[in-house]
Amino acid sequence: MNRDILRLAIPNIISNITVPLLGLVDMAIVGHLDSENYIGGIAIATTVFNFIYWNFAFLRMGTSGFTAQAYGAENKQEQANILLRSLAVAAVSAIVILALQYFILRFGFFILDAGEEVKEYAQLYFRIYIWAAPAILGMYAFNGWFVGMQDAKTPMFIAIGINVINIALSLFFVYVLGMKIEGIALASVCAQYSGLIAAASTCLVKYKALRAFIDLNVLKQIAGYKAFFKVNTDIFIRTLALVAVTTFFVSVSTKQGDDILAVNALLMQLFILFSYFMDGFAYAAEALTGKFVGAKKKEVLGLLARQLFKWGAVIVVLFSIAYGAFFDQILAVLTDKETIKTMAKDYQVWIVLIPICGVSAFLWDGIFIGATASKQMRNSMLVAAGTFFGMYYAFSIHLTNNFLWIMFLSYLAMRGIIQFFLYPSVYKKL
């Protein structure tokens, strides 16, 4: 079991870890430009994009769970059908996003109020990076399908390629062409489309045996979308609650001033780094859970869960020690602004606690996605989000940035706790 977990987890960790590392590189680049408001600008723009794209996380999650079950059942026709449906939904969704980009940006600035200079930088980034929407959503579909097919290496190599291209172009556009935040956005667009091309090409070559099962007429069969959207509606609601929490976190940060916004943006990169690392094991949980469910071997799920949480404990220890012992060094890499680094040290304790509070949520998410237990995952997220907002409205009068981080950690912990108690009911229904 451990071999199967690591076979899927390690490539996914390498793949996922390139995403926050890219975010750290981007943050480090803008953190060394001539104004700290670049940090706030990219934080605002990134939050708006998270609000958009995280709501489409069902394209990856739903595709992964259904594909893994089709893989376990050795149903090649359904494997091909799932990919076609997911890509079709991605294409339509991207067209809608591009058509509504003006209103999305206006809504983002309405929710995330900040200084005029910060908003100007955010708008520059947004108007360029929005054109990556087709590539980003297409990659959601491909990545979910690859994971469901028990293929962790293909997404890993593609992600490495995307981020190497992104970092190289960011450095070139900013430091050679002098484009500043526009260069970072343009580099990301170019890199995303290179990834989409690589994913499509790899799919056609590596899975050529499935070509015989490709039938575009499946896209016209509305009945085939019912199960897909039934599960994905729950995932969408769950993700909407997640986005509401993270967006509100940034919104409250903006109200505490541009310096606090910059501090929280830097610290949130450390949460993202941990989350993408844990997602490697969550993806392994998705793939293996779905395969066992599809193959009618649910009795193995107990062993899988135990082994996943053992690995989770190891990750918690490593990250908590790293964030505790090397916090100053990490901050020095992200920015040279002494005021921001000094302020960030006041909140180090919460960063050290992130792995402890968050580990269970990621692992249970993986298991629930593989089992297509979307309703239970949705309910756990709604309770956790309710905890977050309940704490805010109960103590908003005396709200400090420390309490904002306490709210966020409570929300993370509650997700894992609720799923722990829901798992027995999920297992019985498999």
C-alpha positions in Angstrom: 0.0 0.0 0.0 2.8 2.4 0.9 4.4 1.8 -2.5 1.2 2.6 -4.3 0.7 5.8 -2.2 4.2 7.0 -2.9 4.1 6.1 -6.5 1.2 8.5 -7.0 2.0 11.0 -4.2 5.7 11.8 -5.0 5.1 12.8 -8.6 2.0 14.8 -7.6 4.0 16.5 -4.8 6.7 17.5 -7.3 4.0 18.6 -9.7 2.1 20.6 -7.1 5.1 22.1 -5.4 6.0 23.9 -8.5 2.8 25.9 -8.3 3.5 27.6 -4.9 7.2 27.8 -5.8 6.2 29.8 -8.8 4.0 32.0 -6.6 7.0 32.5 -4.3 9.2 33.4 -7.2 6.6 35.9 -8.5 6.2 37.3 -5.0 10.0 37.5 -4.6 10.2 39.4 -7.9 7.5 42.0 -7.1 8.8 42.1 -3.5 12.1 43.5 -4.8 10.6 46.1 -7.1 10.5 49.8 -6.3 7.2 49.7 -4.3 5.6 47.3 -1.8 2.3 48.0 -3.4 3.3 45.6 -6.1 2.9 42.9 -3.5 -0.6 44.0 -2.6 -1.5 44.3 -6.3 -0.5 40.8 -7.2 -2.3 39.6 -4.0 -5.5 41.3 -5.0 -5.4 40.0 -8.6 -4.5 36.5 -7.4 -7.4 36.5 -5.0 -9.8 37.5 -7.9 -8.4 34.6 -10.0 -8.7 32.2 -7.1 -12.3 33.3 -6.8 -12.8 32.4 -10.5 -10.8 29.3 -10.9 -11.3 27.6 -7.6 -15.0 27.6 -8.3 -14.2 25.4 -11.3 -12.1 22.9 -9.2 -14.9 20.4 -9.8 -13.5 20.0 -13.3 -10.4 18.4 -11.8 -12.0 16.7 -8.7 -15.1 15.3 -10.4 -13.1 14.1 -13.4 -10.5 12.4 -11.1 -13.1 10.5 -9.1 -15.2 9.3 -12.0 -12.1 8.4 -14.1 -10.5 6.4 -11.2 -13.7 4.4 -10.8 -13.9 3.8 -14.6 -10.2 2.7 -14.5 -10.9 0.3 -11.6 -13.8 -1.1 -13.5 -11.7 -1.3 -16.7 -14.3 0.6 -18.7 -12.3 2.2 -21.5 -15.3 3.7 -23.2 -16.3 5.6 -20.1 -12.7 6.7 -19.5 -12.8 8.4 -22.9 -16.3 9.8 -22.4 -15.3 11.4 -19.1 -12.4 13.3 -20.7 -14.5 14.6 -23.5 -17.3 15.8 -21.2 -14.8 17.5 -18.9 -13.0 19.3 -21.8 -16.3 20.4 -23.2 -17.4 21.9 -19.9 -14.0 23.6 -19.5 -14.3 25.2 -23.0 -17.8 26.6 -22.4 -16.8 27.8 -18.9 -13.7 29.6 -20.3 -15.8 31.4 -22.9 -18.2 32.7 -20.2 -15.3 33.9 -18.1 -13.7 35.8 -20.9 -17.1 37.4 -21.8 -17.7 38.5 -18.3 -14.1 39.7 -17.5 -15.1 43.4 -17.0 -17.8 42.6 -14.5 -15.5 40.0 -12.7 -12.9 42.7 -12.2 -15.4 45.3 -11.0 -16.9 42.8 -8.5 -13.4 41.9 -7.3 -12.6 45.5 -6.5 -16.0 45.9 -4.8 -15.2 43.1 -2.5 -11.4 43.7 -2.1 -11.1 47.4 -1.5 -7.5 48.7 -1.4 -5.4 51.8 -2.2 -5.6 53.2 -5.7 -2.1 52.3 -6.6 -2.6 48.7 -5.4 -5.8 48.5 -7.5 -4.0 49.9 -10.6 -1.3 47.2 -10.4 -4.0 44.5 -9.8 -5.9 45.6 -12.9 -2.7 45.5 -15.0 -2.1 41.9 -14.0 -5.8 40.9 -14.3 -6.3 42.2 -17.9 -3.4 40.1 -19.2 -3.7 36.9 -17.2 -7.5 36.5 -17.8 -6.7 35.3 -21.3 -5.2 32.2 -19.8 -8.7 31.0 -18.8 -9.1 28.4 -21.6 -5.7 26.9 -20.9 -6.2 26.8 -17.1 -9.6 25.2 -17.2 -8.4 22.7 -19.9 -5.6 21.7 -17.7 -8.0 21.1 -14.8 -9.8 18.6 -17.0 -6.6 16.9 -18.2 -5.0 16.8 -14.7 -8.0 15.2 -13.1 -8.2 12.6 -15.9 -4.5 11.7 -15.6 -4.8 11.3 -11.8 -7.9 9.1 -12.3 -5.9 7.0 -14.8 -3.3 6.4 -12.0 -0.9 8.5 -14.0 1.0 10.9 -11.8 4.1 11.3 -13.9 2.5 13.0 -16.9 1.0 15.9 -14.8 4.4 16.2 -13.0 6.4 16.6 -16.1 3.9 19.1 -17.6 3.7 21.1 -14.4 7.5 21.3 -14.2 7.6 22.5 -17.8 4.9 25.1 -17.2 6.7 26.5 -14.2 10.2 26.5 -15.7 8.8 28.4 -18.7 6.9 30.7 -16.4 9.8 31.6 -14.2 12.2 32.0 -17.1 9.8 34.3 -18.9 9.0 36.3 -15.8 12.7 37.0 -15.2 13.2 37.9 -18.8 10.1 40.2 -19.1 10.8 41.9 -15.8 14.5 42.3 -15.6 15.4 42.4 -19.3 12.4 44.1 -20.9 11.5 46.1 -17.8 7.8 45.1 -17.9 7.3 44.7 -14.1 3.9 43.2 -13.1 2.7 43.1 -16.7 5.6 40.8 -17.5 4.8 38.4 -14.7 1.2 38.1 -16.0 2.3 37.7 -19.7 4.8 35.0 -18.7 2.0 33.1 -16.9 -0.3 33.2 -19.9 2.4 31.8 -22.2 3.3 29.1 -19.8 -0.3 27.9 -19.3 -0.9 27.5 -23.0 2.4 25.6 -23.4 1.1 23.2 -20.7 -2.3 22.7 -22.4 -0.6 21.8 -25.7 1.7 19.4 -23.9 -1.2 17.7 -22.1 -3.2 17.2 -25.3 -0.2 15.9 -27.2 0.7 13.5 -24.4 -2.8 12.2 -24.1 -3.0 11.4 -27.8 0.3 9.7 -27.9 0.4 7.9 -24.5 -3.2 6.8 -24.5 -3.5 6.0 -28.2 -5.4 2.8 -27.3 -8.3 4.9 -26.2 -8.6 6.7 -29.6 -10.9 4.0 -30.8 -13.3 5.0 -28.0 -13.4 8.7 -28.8 -16.9 9.6 -30.0 -17.8 13.3 -30.2 -21.5 12.3 -30.3 -21.2 11.6 -26.6 -21.1 15.4 -26.1 -24.7 15.6 -27.4 -26.0 13.1 -24.9 -27.4 15.1 -22.1 -28.1 12.1 -19.9 -24.3 11.4 -19.7 -23.8 14.7 -17.9 -26.3 14.0 -15.1 -24.0 12.1 -12.8 -21.1 14.4 -13.7 -23.1 17.5 -12.7 -24.8 15.9 -9.7 -21.4 15.2 -8.1 -19.9 18.4 -9.4 -22.7 20.6 -8.2 -21.8 19.5 -4.6 -18.1 20.1 -5.3 -19.0 23.5 -6.8 -20.9 24.5 -3.6 -18.1 23.2 -1.5 -15.5 25.1 -3.5 -17.6 28.3 -3.4 -17.6 28.1 0.4 -13.8 27.6 0.3 -13.4 30.6 -2.0 -15.7 32.7 0.2 -13.4 32.1 3.2 -10.2 32.9 1.4 -11.6 35.9 -0.4 -13.0 37.2 2.9 -9.7 36.7 4.5 -8.0 38.9 1.9 -10.9 41.4 2.1 -10.5 41.8 5.9 -6.7 42.1 5.3 -7.2 45.1 3.0 -9.3 46.9 5.6 -6.4 46.7 8.0 -4.1 48.6 5.6 -1.7 48.0 2.8 1.0 46.8 5.1 -1.1 44.1 6.7 -2.4 43.1 3.2 1.3 42.6 2.1 2.1 40.7 5.3 -0.8 38.3 5.0 -0.2 37.9 1.3 3.4 36.7 2.1 2.3 34.4 4.9 -0.5 32.9 2.8 2.2 31.8 0.4 3.4 29.5 3.2 0.0 28.0 3.6 -0.3 27.5 -0.1 3.2 25.8 -0.1 2.0 23.3 2.5 -1.4 22.8 0.8 0.1 21.9 -2.5 2.5 19.5 -0.8 -0.4 17.8 1.0 -2.4 17.7 -2.2 0.1 15.3 -3.5 -1.1 12.7 -1.0 -4.7 13.9 -1.5 -4.4 13.1 -5.2 -3.0 9.7 -4.3 -6.0 9.2 -2.1 -8.4 10.1 -4.9 -6.8 7.8 -7.4 -6.5 4.8 -5.1 -9.9 5.2 -3.4 -11.6 5.5 -6.8 -9.8 2.5 -8.2 -10.7 0.3 -5.1 -14.3 1.5 -5.3 -14.5 0.8 -9.0 -13.0 -2.7 -8.5 -15.4 -3.4 -5.7 -12.6 -3.7 -3.1 -13.8 -1.3 -0.5 -12.4 -3.4 2.3 -9.0 -2.0 1.4 -10.0 1.6 2.2 -9.4 1.3 5.9 -5.8 0.3 5.3 -5.4 3.1 2.8 -6.7 5.8 5.2 -4.4 4.6 8.0 -1.3 4.7 5.8 -2.2 8.1 4.4 -2.5 9.6 7.9 0.9 8.2 8.9 2.4 10.0 6.0 0.4 13.1 6.9 2.0 13.0 10.4 5.5 13.0 8.9 4.6 16.0 6.7 3.2 17.9 9.6 6.4 17.5 11.7 8.6 18.5 8.7 6.7 21.7 7.9 6.1 22.8 11.5 9.8 22.5 12.2 10.8 24.3 9.0 8.4 27.2 9.6 9.5 27.5 13.2 13.3 27.3 12.6 13.7 29.0 9.3 11.0 31.7 9.3 13.3 34.6 9.0 15.2 33.1 6.1 12.0 32.4 4.2 10.9 36.0 4.7 14.2 37.2 3.4 13.7 35.3 0.2 10.2 36.7 -0.3 10.9 40.4 0.3 13.6 42.9 1.2 11.1 45.3 2.9 12.2 45.4 6.5 8.9 46.8 7.8 7.0 43.9 6.2 9.4 41.3 7.6 9.3 42.8 11.1 5.5 42.8 11.1 5.3 39.3 9.7 7.2 37.9 12.7 4.3 38.8 15.0 2.2 36.1 13.3 4.8 33.3 13.0 3.0 31.1 15.6 0.0 30.8 13.3 2.1 29.7 10.4 3.7 27.0 12.5 0.2 25.7 13.4 -1.1 25.6 9.8 0.2 22.0 9.1 -1.2 20.7 12.4 -4.7 22.2 11.8 -4.8 21.5 8.1 -3.5 18.0 7.4 -6.7 16.1 8.0 -8.8 18.2 5.7 -6.6 17.5 2.7 -6.4 13.8 3.3 -10.1 13.3 3.9 -10.9 15.4 0.8 -8.9 13.0 -1.3 -10.6 10.0 0.1 -14.1 11.6 -0.3 -13.4 12.7 -3.9 -12.2 9.2 -4.9 -15.4 7.8 -3.4 -17.5 10.5 -5.1 -18.9 11.3 -1.7 -19.4 14.9 -2.8 -22.4 15.6 -0.6 -20.5 14.8 2.6 -17.5 16.8 1.5 -19.8 19.7 0.7 -21.5 19.5 4.2 -18.2 19.5 6.0 -17.0 22.5 4.2 -20.2 24.4 4.9 -19.9 23.7 8.6 -16.2 24.8 8.6 -17.1 28.0 6.6 -19.9 28.7 9.0 -17.5 28.4 11.9 -15.2 30.9 10.2 -17.9 33.5 9.5 -19.6 32.9 12.9 -16.4 33.7 14.7 -16.0 36.9 12.6 -19.4 38.2 13.3 -19.3 37.3 16.9 -16.0 39.2 17.5 -15.8 41.6 14.6 -15.8 44.6 16.9 -12.5 43.5 18.5 -11.0 41.9 15.4 -7.2 41.9 15.1 -5.0 40.3 12.5 -4.1 37.6 15.1 -7.7 36.8 15.5 -8.1 36.6 11.8 -5.5 33.9 11.6 -7.2 32.1 14.5 -10.4 32.1 12.5 -8.6 30.7 9.5 -6.9 27.9 11.5 -10.3 27.0 13.2 -11.9 26.7 9.7 -9.1 24.4 8.6 -9.3 22.1 11.6 -13.1 21.9 11.5 -13.0 20.6 7.9 -11.0 17.6 9.0 -12.9 17.0 12.2 -16.3 16.9 10.5 -15.1 14.6 7.7 -13.7 12.2 10.3 -17.2 11.7 11.8 -18.8 11.5 8.3 -16.5 8.8 7.0 -18.3 5.8 8.5 -21.5 6.8 6.7 -19.5 7.2 3.4 -18.0 3.7 3.8 -21.3 2.0 4.4 -22.8 3.4 1.2 -19.9 2.2 -1.1 
